[in-house]
Amino acid sequence: MGIFEILGSKGNELRNKRVLIGVTGSIAAIEVPHLVREILRHEGDPIVVLSEEATRLIATDALAWCMDKEPITQISGMSEHVKWISHPDYKIDLCMICPATANTISKLANGIADGPVTLAALAAFGAKIPLLIVPAAHTVLLDNPILERNISYLQDQNVHFLASTEIEGKFKFPPLNQLMQNIFKLINPSRKLKEKRFLITGGATREYLDDVRFLSNPSTGLSALLVANALMNHGAEILLILGEGHTLDIERIPVPVKIVRSTKDMYDDVQKELSNFEYHGLIAVAAVSDYRPHYQTGKIPSKQQDLTLDLVPTVKIVEKIRENFPNLYLIAYKAEVSITEEELLKRGKEFQEKHKLDMVCANWVGEPKKGFVSETNDIFVIRSGTPHIHLKGSKMMIGERIAEIIAEEFSNRSTDQ
């Protein structure tokens, strides 16, 4: 697939932004083509610079295919490193070394520029262009006092580090979405939600009948994650509380995550977070259970002819949080099944007014390409004093649009103050 087929397919956060990726001699270099393609998907312009050691690990032809241009393997008489920091047609917005070996980190800490990667990095640092280093090496190389001293020195000089993932005694290439979030943050530092903190709930809670059976729903947590990612792109800090029924890969989520079991557990965690820490808003995306059975220890015998379950209502999280935090910026999702658009809007508006919510996202579930177990959705954004907004398409697009609305509202609040 050529770059024109993927360019901007995931957003335009990196439009007109040039990212230089310095690649050094770690086996993690084989992951760089995925990073290059992801930058293109956000409409960025990647430049790849390879150290001599890196050329033995990753083919230059593979990189050329990925970005439709040749990677740089040496600094020529054209003084590319000078153009990257000064020429308007070539100037980079971010320099990153990914992966960075222990050897490369130590060279940078001592001002050594003996190859195209270290030369580009030191030039960028001198020009006050953000420098991001992503270490990848065996634990015995990164976890030692000499390298720790060098990293600490570079951090004191405003060099940014992204902790790699430690697996099998090695610091490996970090999750791609985590890496992209750091790129967005460094390239767009003056974002509307900078220093704003949001609590987001997502996924399905579970109400157990006994030790093995439970009542739940098919919510995956995808919508909550995509809203979280989009808010991070605007500079927000996020804590994500997921119901036990989610299907997300926790290790690849770029924000702190808590997992809870029941609706009461989710309410208790939300209440605790909001009581003990400063949050600017709660976005309740989770599909919580509205009823719970009386729990029985062990396993209910499976050979009964009939089994009657007595269900009692669970705590209404949004209702209780609004009572306890009347001034909190509060958004809630409202899921309905098999009703008309007119009725969906009516119920969403009633829900919004009853609980004095800043926003309600009313949507259908249980239908093809809508709600649960789908990458697309059909949502109406309902707010007081403004016409509703209809969002239909990928959950990623919807998450980005909702984040834009939130960012705009907070920006207007700051202007009014």
URCOR-V601134 format. One record per pair of residues at least 4 apart in sequence whose C-alpha atoms are under 7 Angstrom apart, sorted by the first residue. I is the first residue (numbers start at 1). J is the second residue. D is the distance in Angstrom with one decimal. If there is no record, write none. Layout:
i = [I & I]
j = [J & J]
d = [D & D]
This chain:
i = [1 & 3 & 3 & 3 & 6 & 6 & 7 & 7 & 7 & 7 & 8 & 8 & 8 & 8 & 8 & 9 & 9 & 10 & 10 & 11 & 11 & 11 & 12 & 12 & 13 & 13 & 14 & 14 & 14 & 15 & 15 & 16 & 17 & 17 & 17 & 18 & 18 & 18 & 18 & 18 & 18 & 19 & 19 & 19 & 19 & 19 & 19 & 19 & 20 & 20 & 20 & 20 & 20 & 20 & 20 & 21 & 21 & 21 & 21 & 21 & 21 & 21 & 22 & 22 & 22 & 22 & 22 & 22 & 22 & 23 & 23 & 23 & 23 & 23 & 23 & 23 & 23 & 23 & 23 & 24 & 24 & 24 & 24 & 24 & 24 & 24 & 25 & 25 & 25 & 25 & 26 & 26 & 26 & 26 & 27 & 28 & 28 & 28 & 28 & 29 & 29 & 29 & 29 & 30 & 30 & 31 & 32 & 33 & 33 & 33 & 34 & 35 & 35 & 36 & 36 & 36 & 36 & 37 & 37 & 38 & 39 & 39 & 39 & 40 & 40 & 47 & 48 & 48 & 49 & 49 & 49 & 49 & 49 & 50 & 50 & 50 & 50 & 50 & 51 & 51 & 51 & 51 & 51 & 54 & 55 & 59 & 60 & 60 & 61 & 62 & 63 & 63 & 64 & 64 & 64 & 64 & 73 & 74 & 75 & 75 & 75 & 79 & 80 & 81 & 81 & 81 & 82 & 83 & 83 & 83 & 84 & 84 & 84 & 85 & 85 & 85 & 85 & 86 & 87 & 93 & 93 & 94 & 94 & 94 & 94 & 95 & 95 & 95 & 95 & 95 & 95 & 96 & 96 & 96 & 97 & 97 & 97 & 98 & 98 & 98 & 99 & 99 & 99 & 100 & 100 & 100 & 100 & 100 & 100 & 101 & 101 & 101 & 101 & 102 & 102 & 102 & 102 & 102 & 103 & 104 & 105 & 106 & 106 & 106 & 107 & 107 & 108 & 108 & 109 & 109 & 109 & 113 & 113 & 113 & 114 & 114 & 115 & 116 & 117 & 118 & 119 & 120 & 121 & 122 & 123 & 124 & 124 & 125 & 125 & 125 & 130 & 131 & 131 & 132 & 132 & 132 & 133 & 133 & 133 & 134 & 134 & 134 & 134 & 135 & 135 & 136 & 136 & 136 & 136 & 137 & 137 & 137 & 137 & 137 & 138 & 138 & 138 & 138 & 139 & 139 & 139 & 139 & 140 & 142 & 143 & 144 & 145 & 146 & 147 & 148 & 149 & 150 & 151 & 152 & 153 & 154 & 154 & 155 & 155 & 164 & 164 & 164 & 164 & 165 & 165 & 165 & 165 & 166 & 166 & 166 & 167 & 167 & 174 & 174 & 175 & 175 & 176 & 177 & 177 & 178 & 178 & 179 & 180 & 181 & 181 & 182 & 183 & 184 & 184 & 185 & 185 & 185 & 191 & 191 & 192 & 192 & 192 & 192 & 193 & 193 & 193 & 193 & 194 & 194 & 194 & 195 & 195 & 196 & 196 & 196 & 197 & 197 & 197 & 197 & 197 & 197 & 198 & 198 & 198 & 198 & 198 & 198 & 198 & 199 & 199 & 199 & 199 & 199 & 199 & 199 & 200 & 200 & 200 & 200 & 200 & 200 & 200 & 200 & 201 & 201 & 201 & 201 & 201 & 201 & 201 & 201 & 202 & 202 & 202 & 202 & 202 & 202 & 202 & 202 & 203 & 203 & 203 & 203 & 203 & 203 & 203 & 203 & 203 & 204 & 204 & 204 & 204 & 204 & 204 & 204 & 204 & 204 & 204 & 204 & 204 & 205 & 205 & 205 & 205 & 205 & 205 & 205 & 205 & 205 & 205 & 206 & 206 & 206 & 206 & 206 & 206 & 206 & 206 & 207 & 207 & 207 & 207 & 207 & 208 & 208 & 208 & 208 & 209 & 209 & 209 & 209 & 209 & 209 & 210 & 210 & 210 & 210 & 210 & 210 & 211 & 211 & 211 & 212 & 216 & 218 & 218 & 219 & 219 & 219 & 219 & 220 & 220 & 220 & 220 & 220 & 220 & 221 & 221 & 221 & 221 & 222 & 223 & 223 & 223 & 224 & 224 & 225 & 226 & 226 & 226 & 227 & 227 & 227 & 227 & 228 & 228 & 229 & 230 & 230 & 230 & 230 & 231 & 231 & 231 & 232 & 232 & 238 & 239 & 239 & 239 & 240 & 240 & 240 & 240 & 241 & 241 & 241 & 242 & 242 & 242 & 242 & 243 & 243 & 243 & 244 & 244 & 244 & 249 & 260 & 260 & 261 & 262 & 263 & 263 & 263 & 263 & 263 & 264 & 264 & 265 & 266 & 267 & 267 & 268 & 269 & 270 & 271 & 272 & 273 & 274 & 274 & 280 & 280 & 281 & 281 & 281 & 282 & 282 & 282 & 283 & 283 & 283 & 284 & 284 & 284 & 285 & 285 & 290 & 290 & 291 & 291 & 291 & 291 & 292 & 292 & 292 & 292 & 293 & 293 & 293 & 293 & 294 & 294 & 316 & 317 & 318 & 319 & 319 & 320 & 321 & 322 & 322 & 329 & 330 & 330 & 330 & 331 & 331 & 331 & 331 & 332 & 332 & 332 & 333 & 333 & 333 & 334 & 334 & 334 & 334 & 334 & 335 & 335 & 335 & 335 & 336 & 336 & 336 & 337 & 337 & 337 & 339 & 339 & 340 & 341 & 342 & 343 & 344 & 344 & 345 & 346 & 347 & 348 & 348 & 348 & 349 & 349 & 350 & 351 & 352 & 352 & 352 & 352 & 353 & 358 & 359 & 359 & 359 & 360 & 360 & 360 & 361 & 361 & 361 & 361 & 362 & 362 & 362 & 363 & 363 & 363 & 364 & 364 & 364 & 365 & 365 & 365 & 366 & 366 & 366 & 369 & 369 & 369 & 370 & 370 & 370 & 370 & 371 & 375 & 375 & 376 & 376 & 376 & 377 & 377 & 377 & 377 & 378 & 378 & 378 & 379 & 379 & 379 & 380 & 380 & 380 & 380 & 381 & 381 & 381 & 382 & 382 & 383 & 391 & 393 & 393 & 394 & 395 & 396 & 397 & 398 & 399 & 400 & 401 & 402 & 403 & 404 & 405 & 406 & 407 & 408 & 409 & 410 & 411 & 412 & 413]
j = [5 & 7 & 67 & 68 & 40 & 41 & 40 & 41 & 42 & 43 & 12 & 40 & 41 & 42 & 43 & 41 & 42 & 41 & 42 & 41 & 42 & 43 & 42 & 43 & 42 & 184 & 42 & 43 & 44 & 43 & 44 & 44 & 44 & 45 & 93 & 44 & 45 & 46 & 92 & 93 & 94 & 45 & 46 & 47 & 92 & 93 & 94 & 95 & 46 & 47 & 48 & 92 & 94 & 95 & 96 & 47 & 48 & 49 & 95 & 96 & 97 & 98 & 48 & 49 & 50 & 96 & 97 & 98 & 117 & 29 & 49 & 50 & 51 & 54 & 97 & 98 & 99 & 100 & 117 & 50 & 51 & 53 & 54 & 99 & 100 & 101 & 51 & 53 & 54 & 101 & 99 & 101 & 136 & 137 & 57 & 99 & 136 & 172 & 173 & 54 & 57 & 58 & 99 & 57 & 58 & 35 & 36 & 37 & 63 & 66 & 38 & 39 & 176 & 40 & 46 & 66 & 67 & 41 & 66 & 42 & 43 & 44 & 46 & 44 & 45 & 71 & 71 & 72 & 71 & 72 & 73 & 116 & 117 & 54 & 55 & 72 & 73 & 117 & 55 & 73 & 115 & 116 & 117 & 58 & 59 & 63 & 64 & 71 & 65 & 66 & 67 & 71 & 68 & 69 & 70 & 71 & 116 & 116 & 79 & 80 & 116 & 83 & 84 & 85 & 120 & 123 & 86 & 87 & 90 & 91 & 90 & 91 & 92 & 91 & 92 & 124 & 127 & 91 & 91 & 129 & 187 & 129 & 130 & 131 & 187 & 121 & 124 & 129 & 130 & 131 & 132 & 131 & 132 & 133 & 132 & 133 & 134 & 133 & 134 & 135 & 134 & 135 & 136 & 104 & 105 & 133 & 134 & 135 & 136 & 105 & 135 & 136 & 137 & 106 & 137 & 141 & 142 & 147 & 107 & 108 & 109 & 110 & 147 & 150 & 111 & 112 & 112 & 118 & 150 & 153 & 154 & 118 & 119 & 122 & 118 & 119 & 119 & 120 & 121 & 122 & 123 & 124 & 125 & 126 & 127 & 128 & 129 & 129 & 130 & 131 & 186 & 159 & 160 & 159 & 160 & 161 & 160 & 161 & 162 & 161 & 162 & 163 & 164 & 163 & 164 & 164 & 171 & 172 & 173 & 141 & 142 & 170 & 171 & 172 & 142 & 169 & 170 & 171 & 143 & 169 & 170 & 171 & 144 & 147 & 148 & 148 & 149 & 150 & 151 & 152 & 153 & 154 & 155 & 156 & 157 & 158 & 159 & 159 & 160 & 171 & 172 & 173 & 174 & 171 & 172 & 173 & 174 & 170 & 171 & 172 & 171 & 172 & 178 & 179 & 179 & 252 & 180 & 181 & 254 & 182 & 254 & 183 & 184 & 185 & 233 & 186 & 187 & 188 & 233 & 189 & 233 & 235 & 234 & 235 & 234 & 235 & 407 & 411 & 234 & 235 & 236 & 407 & 234 & 235 & 236 & 236 & 237 & 236 & 237 & 280 & 236 & 237 & 238 & 279 & 280 & 281 & 237 & 238 & 239 & 279 & 280 & 281 & 282 & 238 & 239 & 240 & 279 & 281 & 282 & 283 & 224 & 239 & 240 & 241 & 282 & 283 & 284 & 285 & 224 & 240 & 241 & 242 & 283 & 284 & 285 & 286 & 221 & 224 & 241 & 242 & 243 & 285 & 286 & 287 & 219 & 220 & 221 & 242 & 243 & 245 & 246 & 286 & 287 & 216 & 217 & 218 & 219 & 220 & 243 & 244 & 245 & 246 & 286 & 287 & 288 & 216 & 243 & 244 & 245 & 261 & 262 & 263 & 287 & 288 & 289 & 214 & 215 & 216 & 244 & 245 & 261 & 262 & 289 & 214 & 215 & 216 & 262 & 292 & 213 & 214 & 215 & 295 & 213 & 214 & 293 & 294 & 295 & 296 & 295 & 296 & 297 & 298 & 299 & 300 & 297 & 298 & 299 & 299 & 289 & 372 & 373 & 246 & 287 & 372 & 373 & 245 & 246 & 247 & 248 & 372 & 373 & 225 & 246 & 247 & 248 & 226 & 227 & 395 & 399 & 228 & 285 & 229 & 230 & 396 & 399 & 231 & 399 & 400 & 403 & 232 & 238 & 233 & 234 & 399 & 400 & 403 & 235 & 236 & 403 & 236 & 237 & 255 & 255 & 256 & 257 & 255 & 256 & 257 & 258 & 257 & 258 & 259 & 246 & 258 & 259 & 260 & 259 & 260 & 261 & 259 & 260 & 261 & 253 & 265 & 266 & 265 & 266 & 267 & 288 & 289 & 314 & 315 & 268 & 315 & 269 & 270 & 271 & 317 & 272 & 273 & 274 & 275 & 276 & 277 & 278 & 279 & 328 & 329 & 328 & 329 & 330 & 329 & 330 & 331 & 330 & 331 & 332 & 331 & 332 & 333 & 332 & 333 & 313 & 314 & 311 & 312 & 313 & 314 & 311 & 312 & 313 & 314 & 309 & 310 & 311 & 312 & 310 & 311 & 320 & 321 & 322 & 323 & 355 & 324 & 325 & 326 & 355 & 358 & 357 & 358 & 359 & 357 & 358 & 359 & 360 & 359 & 360 & 361 & 360 & 361 & 362 & 348 & 360 & 361 & 362 & 363 & 362 & 363 & 364 & 365 & 363 & 364 & 365 & 364 & 365 & 366 & 343 & 344 & 344 & 345 & 346 & 347 & 348 & 362 & 349 & 350 & 351 & 352 & 360 & 362 & 353 & 382 & 354 & 355 & 356 & 357 & 359 & 360 & 357 & 383 & 381 & 382 & 383 & 381 & 382 & 383 & 379 & 380 & 381 & 382 & 379 & 380 & 381 & 378 & 379 & 380 & 370 & 371 & 378 & 370 & 371 & 372 & 370 & 371 & 372 & 374 & 376 & 377 & 374 & 376 & 377 & 378 & 377 & 394 & 395 & 393 & 394 & 395 & 392 & 393 & 394 & 395 & 391 & 392 & 393 & 390 & 391 & 392 & 388 & 389 & 390 & 391 & 388 & 389 & 390 & 388 & 389 & 388 & 398 & 397 & 398 & 398 & 399 & 400 & 401 & 402 & 403 & 404 & 405 & 406 & 407 & 408 & 409 & 410 & 411 & 412 & 413 & 414 & 415 & 416 & 417]
d = [6.5 & 5.6 & 6.4 & 6.9 & 6.8 & 5.4 & 5.1 & 4.8 & 6.8 & 5.3 & 5.6 & 6.4 & 4.5 & 4.7 & 4.3 & 5.0 & 6.7 & 5.2 & 5.4 & 6.8 & 4.7 & 6.9 & 4.9 & 5.2 & 5.7 & 7.0 & 5.5 & 5.3 & 4.4 & 4.9 & 5.4 & 6.5 & 5.4 & 6.1 & 6.0 & 6.1 & 4.6 & 5.9 & 4.8 & 5.3 & 6.8 & 6.1 & 4.9 & 6.1 & 5.8 & 6.0 & 5.0 & 6.1 & 5.9 & 4.6 & 5.9 & 6.5 & 6.2 & 4.8 & 6.1 & 6.0 & 4.8 & 6.1 & 6.2 & 5.1 & 5.7 & 6.4 & 6.0 & 4.8 & 6.0 & 6.0 & 4.4 & 6.0 & 5.2 & 6.5 & 6.1 & 4.9 & 6.2 & 6.2 & 5.9 & 5.4 & 5.7 & 7.0 & 7.0 & 6.4 & 5.3 & 6.4 & 4.9 & 6.0 & 5.7 & 6.4 & 7.0 & 4.6 & 4.3 & 6.6 & 6.4 & 6.1 & 6.6 & 6.6 & 6.5 & 6.2 & 6.7 & 6.3 & 5.7 & 7.0 & 6.8 & 6.6 & 6.0 & 6.8 & 5.8 & 6.9 & 6.2 & 6.2 & 6.1 & 6.3 & 6.2 & 6.3 & 6.8 & 6.5 & 6.2 & 6.8 & 6.9 & 6.2 & 6.4 & 6.6 & 6.5 & 5.2 & 6.7 & 5.0 & 6.4 & 6.9 & 5.0 & 6.2 & 5.8 & 4.6 & 5.9 & 6.7 & 6.1 & 5.7 & 6.4 & 6.1 & 5.0 & 6.4 & 6.6 & 6.4 & 6.5 & 6.2 & 5.8 & 6.3 & 6.4 & 6.7 & 6.1 & 6.4 & 6.2 & 6.3 & 6.4 & 6.6 & 5.3 & 4.8 & 4.7 & 6.3 & 6.8 & 5.4 & 6.3 & 6.2 & 5.7 & 6.8 & 6.2 & 6.8 & 5.2 & 6.5 & 6.2 & 4.7 & 5.8 & 6.2 & 5.3 & 4.2 & 5.4 & 5.0 & 6.4 & 6.1 & 6.3 & 5.7 & 5.4 & 6.5 & 6.4 & 6.1 & 5.3 & 6.3 & 6.5 & 6.5 & 6.6 & 7.0 & 6.2 & 4.9 & 6.3 & 5.5 & 4.5 & 5.6 & 6.4 & 4.9 & 6.1 & 6.3 & 5.0 & 7.0 & 5.4 & 5.6 & 5.5 & 6.2 & 6.6 & 6.4 & 5.6 & 4.5 & 5.8 & 6.4 & 5.9 & 5.9 & 6.0 & 6.3 & 6.8 & 6.3 & 6.4 & 6.9 & 6.3 & 6.3 & 6.3 & 6.4 & 6.7 & 6.0 & 6.2 & 4.9 & 5.7 & 6.6 & 5.6 & 6.9 & 6.0 & 4.8 & 4.5 & 7.0 & 6.5 & 6.7 & 5.9 & 6.0 & 6.1 & 6.1 & 6.1 & 6.1 & 6.1 & 6.1 & 6.3 & 6.3 & 5.1 & 5.7 & 6.9 & 6.4 & 6.7 & 5.5 & 6.1 & 6.3 & 4.7 & 5.7 & 6.1 & 4.8 & 6.4 & 6.0 & 5.2 & 6.6 & 6.5 & 7.0 & 6.2 & 6.4 & 5.0 & 5.2 & 6.4 & 6.4 & 6.6 & 5.9 & 5.3 & 6.9 & 6.7 & 6.4 & 4.2 & 6.0 & 5.5 & 5.5 & 5.0 & 6.3 & 6.6 & 6.2 & 7.0 & 6.1 & 6.0 & 6.5 & 6.1 & 6.0 & 6.2 & 6.3 & 6.1 & 6.2 & 6.5 & 6.6 & 5.4 & 4.8 & 6.2 & 5.3 & 5.6 & 5.9 & 5.0 & 5.2 & 5.2 & 6.4 & 5.3 & 5.3 & 4.2 & 6.1 & 6.3 & 6.8 & 6.9 & 6.6 & 6.4 & 5.4 & 6.2 & 6.2 & 6.4 & 6.6 & 4.5 & 6.4 & 6.2 & 6.2 & 6.6 & 6.3 & 6.1 & 5.9 & 6.0 & 5.7 & 6.7 & 6.5 & 5.1 & 5.3 & 5.8 & 6.7 & 5.7 & 6.0 & 5.3 & 4.9 & 4.9 & 5.9 & 6.8 & 4.2 & 5.3 & 6.2 & 7.0 & 5.1 & 6.2 & 6.0 & 5.6 & 4.6 & 5.8 & 5.0 & 5.4 & 6.9 & 6.3 & 5.1 & 6.6 & 5.6 & 5.8 & 4.9 & 5.7 & 5.9 & 5.1 & 6.1 & 6.9 & 6.4 & 4.8 & 6.3 & 6.7 & 6.3 & 4.9 & 6.2 & 5.8 & 4.8 & 5.9 & 6.9 & 6.6 & 5.8 & 4.7 & 5.7 & 6.5 & 5.1 & 5.4 & 5.0 & 4.8 & 5.0 & 6.3 & 4.8 & 6.3 & 5.0 & 3.6 & 6.8 & 5.1 & 5.0 & 3.7 & 5.4 & 4.9 & 6.1 & 4.6 & 4.9 & 6.0 & 6.5 & 6.1 & 6.8 & 5.1 & 6.8 & 4.8 & 6.4 & 4.6 & 5.8 & 6.2 & 5.1 & 5.7 & 6.2 & 4.4 & 5.7 & 5.8 & 5.6 & 5.0 & 5.8 & 7.0 & 5.2 & 6.0 & 6.0 & 5.7 & 5.0 & 6.7 & 6.6 & 5.6 & 5.0 & 6.8 & 5.2 & 5.1 & 6.6 & 5.5 & 5.4 & 5.7 & 3.9 & 6.3 & 6.3 & 5.5 & 5.3 & 5.8 & 6.5 & 4.8 & 6.1 & 5.5 & 4.7 & 5.5 & 5.8 & 5.5 & 6.5 & 6.2 & 5.2 & 5.8 & 6.5 & 6.3 & 5.8 & 6.5 & 6.5 & 6.3 & 5.0 & 6.5 & 6.9 & 4.4 & 5.0 & 6.9 & 6.8 & 6.3 & 6.4 & 5.3 & 6.8 & 6.8 & 6.2 & 6.2 & 6.1 & 6.9 & 6.1 & 5.7 & 6.2 & 6.1 & 5.7 & 5.4 & 6.1 & 4.3 & 6.5 & 6.4 & 6.2 & 6.6 & 6.4 & 6.8 & 6.2 & 5.0 & 5.7 & 6.7 & 5.5 & 5.2 & 4.7 & 6.3 & 6.2 & 6.4 & 5.3 & 6.1 & 7.0 & 6.2 & 4.8 & 6.4 & 5.8 & 4.7 & 5.9 & 6.6 & 6.2 & 5.0 & 6.2 & 5.8 & 5.1 & 5.7 & 6.0 & 5.6 & 5.0 & 6.8 & 5.8 & 5.8 & 6.1 & 6.3 & 6.2 & 5.8 & 6.1 & 6.7 & 6.9 & 6.0 & 6.3 & 6.2 & 6.1 & 6.0 & 5.6 & 6.0 & 6.1 & 6.2 & 6.0 & 6.0 & 5.7 & 6.6 & 6.4 & 6.7 & 6.4 & 5.8 & 4.5 & 5.7 & 6.4 & 5.0 & 6.3 & 6.0 & 4.7 & 5.9 & 6.1 & 4.6 & 6.3 & 6.1 & 5.3 & 5.8 & 5.3 & 5.8 & 5.4 & 4.3 & 5.1 & 5.3 & 5.5 & 6.3 & 6.2 & 6.3 & 5.7 & 4.5 & 6.4 & 6.6 & 6.9 & 6.2 & 6.0 & 6.1 & 6.4 & 6.2 & 6.2 & 5.7 & 5.2 & 6.6 & 6.2 & 5.5 & 5.5 & 6.9 & 6.1 & 5.8 & 4.8 & 5.7 & 6.6 & 5.1 & 6.3 & 5.7 & 4.6 & 5.8 & 6.5 & 6.7 & 5.9 & 4.5 & 6.3 & 6.0 & 5.2 & 5.6 & 6.2 & 6.3 & 4.9 & 6.1 & 5.5 & 5.6 & 6.4 & 6.2 & 6.4 & 6.1 & 6.2 & 6.2 & 6.1 & 6.0 & 6.8 & 6.0 & 6.2 & 6.1 & 6.1 & 6.4 & 5.6 & 6.2 & 6.6 & 6.0 & 6.4 & 5.7 & 4.9 & 6.8 & 5.9 & 6.7 & 6.2 & 6.8 & 5.6 & 4.9 & 5.8 & 5.1 & 6.7 & 6.1 & 5.6 & 4.7 & 6.3 & 5.6 & 5.2 & 6.6 & 5.9 & 4.6 & 6.4 & 6.3 & 6.2 & 6.9 & 5.6 & 4.4 & 6.0 & 7.0 & 6.7 & 6.6 & 5.5 & 5.4 & 6.1 & 6.2 & 5.9 & 4.3 & 5.9 & 5.5 & 5.8 & 5.6 & 5.3 & 4.1 & 4.9 & 5.9 & 5.8 & 6.3 & 5.9 & 5.9 & 4.4 & 6.6 & 6.0 & 5.2 & 6.2 & 6.4 & 5.6 & 4.6 & 6.1 & 5.4 & 5.0 & 6.4 & 4.8 & 6.8 & 6.7 & 6.2 & 6.7 & 6.9 & 6.3 & 5.9 & 6.2 & 6.2 & 6.1 & 6.2 & 6.2 & 6.3 & 6.3 & 6.0 & 6.1 & 6.2 & 6.3 & 6.0 & 6.1 & 6.2 & 6.3 & 6.4 & 6.1 & 6.4]
